[in-house]
Amino acid sequence: MILTAHNPIWATEFENLRRVYCAALGDAILRVEHVGSTAVPDLWAKPILDIDLVMEDYEVFPQIVAGLATLGYTHTGDQGILHREAFLPQDRTAPFTAPRRQWMPHHLYVCPAGSAELCRHIGFRDALRVRPDWRREYEAIKLDIAGRAGDDRQGYARIKEVECRGFVERVLGEWSNQTVQPTSPGAVANRVAPET
């Protein structure tokens, strides 16, 4: 099965990775965000973390590229998405630590603070964390797609790209109409959920 039930270990693995990135990159990054479905409790997901490293601007980007290279990542460009720089781990032991260990599969991106793609990632994550109705609807769509895709991960990704687009845009549109936009997991707790 492509999707699995939410596992609390995902948050622990993210936190371990966050510490490695912060130690290696220091002030070059402002923060590290756990985004994507694995960042949403009680949501079925592919067991692959999505991680955004947030930088002030592109002035520090060469320093980040160099730092991530020492950790075992290769910069693969923006892959057609403006202000979302992708990094590919050399193998399952990246980021390199002493002693070496295997990490959970993950997608690593670097985004400037305030970029549209970063705002989309955080906004969609926070919306699903706060609204169980949206979370259940998204999960139902993904489970249906996974059922049709079988074990074909690439097929699942292709179908999801098309069939989830309208849902994602609707959620982001409604979410952006709210007055308070949290930018970190702790900020969600201070937000009043809209009436459902």
N, C-alpha and C positions, 0 to 999 in steps of 0.2 A: 504493500500500500504506500502511495506517495505521501499521504498526510498521516500524521499521528496526533493523538490527543496531547494537549498542552502538558509539558513536563517542567516542573519547577527548577530542574537542573539547568535549564536554558539560561535563566537569570544568573545563576551561579557561574556558569561558564562565561557569560558576557562580562561579569564583574572581574573575573580573573584576567580576561583579555584586556579589559579597560585599564587595569593596573599596569600591564605590560606596555601598552601604548603610551600611557601617561609618563611612565618612568623613562621610556626611550626617547620620547619627543618633547617632553617638558613644556616650555612656554610656547612652542610652535603651534600647539593646538589649544583651543579654548575649552573644549569638552569632548566627550565621547558619548554618542547616543545609540541606544539599542532600539532599532526600528524594525518594521516588518512584522509579520504575524507571530513570530516567536516572542515578541516583546509584549504581546497582549495576553494576559492570563485568561484561561478558560476558552481558548480558541484553538481549534485544530490547525496544524501547520506542517509544512515541510521542515524537518529537523535541521535547518540551515540558518544560522544567525545572519542578520543583516545589520551591519555596523557602519555608522557615519562618524568619521573624525571631523570635527568642526574647526576650521581655521579662520583667522581674522580676514585675510585676503590672500591674493596670489603672491604677494611679496615673500611670504614664508614657505610657499609651496616647494621650491627646490630643497629646502632644509628637510621638509617632510618626506619628499621622495627619497632623499639620501638616508634618512633615519629608517624608513620602512624597508629600504634595500638591505640594511644590516640585519633586519629582522626576518628577511627571507621573502619579501614581496617585490613584485615587478609591476611598475605602472603600465597600464594597458590603455590609457587615454580615457576620454569621456564617453566612449561607445555611443556617440550620437545624442547624449543627454547633457545639455549645457550646465556647467558648474557642478558636475558630479563625476569626479575622477575615480576610476576603478583601479584596484590593486589586486593582483593575483598571487596567492601564496604558492611558493615553490613546491611544497608538499604539506602533508598533515602536521608536520612539526613546526610550521611557521604560524605565529611568530616564534623565532628561536629564543630559547631560554636555557639557563643552566640549572639543573640538568634538562636535556631535551625531553619533550613530552608530545603526545599527540593531542591535537585540539579538535574540538567539534568543527564540522564543516561550516564555513562562514564566507560571506561576501563583504569585502571591505571597500568603503568609499571615503573620499575626502571632499568636503563641500565648504565653500565660504559661508560664514555666518550670514543669515538673511537671504540666502539664495532661494530661488523658487523651488528647486528640487528638495532642498533640506526642509523647507516649510511644508511641502507636500508630505514628506516622510513623517515628520513629527505630528502634523495635523491629523493625518489619517490614523496613526497609532493612537494618539490621545482621544480621538473621537470614538474609536472602537473600545478603548479602555473604559470610557465613561458611559457609553450607550449600549446596553446589552441587546437591544433590539437590532441595532446595526451589526453587532458582533454575530448574532445568530443568523441574520440574513446573509452576511458575507460567508460565514461558515457553510451554510446550506449551498450557496453557489459553488464554493470551492469543492465541497464533497461530491456534488453532482458532476463537476468537471473531472475530478479524480476518478470517479466511477467509470466515466466514459473513456478516459485515457488509459486505464489499466496501469501497467508498469512503465508506460512511456513518459518519462519525465519531460522530455523536450516537447512532446505533444501536449502534455498538461500545460506547460508554460505558454505555448502558442495559443491554445484555446483560452486560457485565463487572461492573457493580454487583451484579447478581443472582448470576451464576455463579461469581464469585471470592470472594464473601463467606465461604463455608464454608472455603475454603482459607486465606484471610487469618486467620480466627478460629482455625483449627487451628494455624497457624504461630505466631501470637502467644501462644496458650495454652502450647504447648510451649516457646517461647522464654522466657516469663516464669517458667517453672519452673527455669531455670538460675540459678546463684547470683550471677554477675557480670553486670550490665547496663551495657554501654558507652553513653556518651552523645555520643560524637564519633567521627569516622572513625578517628582515631589509636588510640582505645581498642579497636577491633576487633582490631588486631594483637596485643594482649596477651591475648586471650581464647583459651582452648583450645576447639577445635571439638568438639562432642559426637560420640560414635561414630555412624556411619551404617550 
